Amino acid sequence: MQKETKNNRTGLFTGILVLVILSIIILSLPGSVSGQTVENDTDADGMADEWEIFVGLNSSDPEDAELDPDNDGFSNLEEFEAKTNPFDQKEAPEFTDEKRDELKSMIAIGAALAIGIAGIGSATGIGIAGAAGVGATGEKPEVFSRSLVYQVLPMTQVVYAFIFAVLLFVGAGIFIGDGSAEVFTHPYIGYAAIAIGLTIGLTGLSAIGQGITASASIGSYARNKEVFARGMMFTVMSETIAVFGFVIALFILLGFGFL
C-alpha cells in the first residue's frame, strides 16, 4: 500500500512538473511584435499613427498591434509592415522567409511537446513496472519474461509521440524536402502543430497509470500464474486514453493538410 501511494505521488508530481514546463513553453512562443522604431507612434506599438488612423485602428491603444481583426493569421503590426489592410482577409501579407521560419519553429515545438511529455509518462511508467519486475524476478526467476511484457506496455505512448513527431516534420517538408511545403500557406499551421503535440503528449501521461497497474499485475502474476491474461487486460485499459489522443491528433493532422 505504501509503495502504491508513493507511485501515485510520483505520478502527481510529474504531472504538475509537466504543466509548469508546458506553461513556460507556451508563454515563450514567438510573438508578432517587432522591435523596429517608427516615427509618430503615440502608443509605441510599432505602427505609425497616420497608418492606424487611415485603416481605422486606435493610435492610442498599444495592445492592438497583436490583434488580427480579419483572422488571416497576421497581426495588425505585420499588416502595417506589409502595408496591407488589416480588415480585409483577401489582402494579406505574403509569407516571408521569417514567417516560414516562425511556423517551422512552432512545428518543432509541437513535435518536442509530444515526445517530451509522453516521454516523461513512458519513462515513469516503465520505471515503476520495472521496479516491480526486478523484485518479482529476484524471488521467482521464472516470471522474468512475462514481467518484461508488462514493463514494455507503458512504452507505447512515446511510440505514438515519435510517430506524430516524424509526421509533423515530413508533412511540413522539414525532415524530407526544402521546408517550403504547402502547409506553410496556412497562417495557423504552427498552432495546429502545437495542438497535436499537446494532444499526444498529455494523453501519453496515461503511461504513468499504466505503469502502476503493470506493477500490481507483475506482483499478482508472481503469486498466481493464472492471472497473467487478466492482468494484461487491466494494464491495457490505461492505454485507451492515449488511443483517443492518437485519433484526435490524426484528425488535426489531416484537417490542416500535413498529410
C-alpha angles and dihedrals in degrees: 000000000000091000092050091049090051090051091050091051090049090053092048092049091049091050092051091048091051092051091051092050090045092053091052091051094049092048090051096053113131112274130212101233112106127209098233120127118237126193119234094023106147097180094039093230095134095258124106116245092232092056094046092051092045095054095039103259127134111259089198096055112087093186097064092079089079095047124103107201096175094045094229094134095256123105124229088256092055089047089052093051090050092041093233131138111269091202097053116075091194090059101062130148118262118256103263125200088255091055091048091050089051091052091046090054091051090051089051089051089052091053091046092050091052095049096036100049097037089044091057090050094048095044091051093046093047090049094050093048092043093054090054090046093053091051094048093046091051090060098035114019091188091072093062099101096046091044089054090054090056091048093053094057097079089056093072093078093063089045088059089050092050091052093052093044089056092045091052092053094043093045091051093047092240099114094037118019138020097300094250099107123156091256090076090071087071108086094208098046091109093057089047089055091050090049089053091049093050093047094051095038100048095043086047088067085078084085088078092060090042090054091051091051091045089052092054091045091054090053091049093048091051088057098039122022092197095070097065096105093044091050089052090054092052092047096048092052091076090058093063088081090059090047090056089051090049091055095047092046089051090053090052091047092053095039093057095045101250088136 
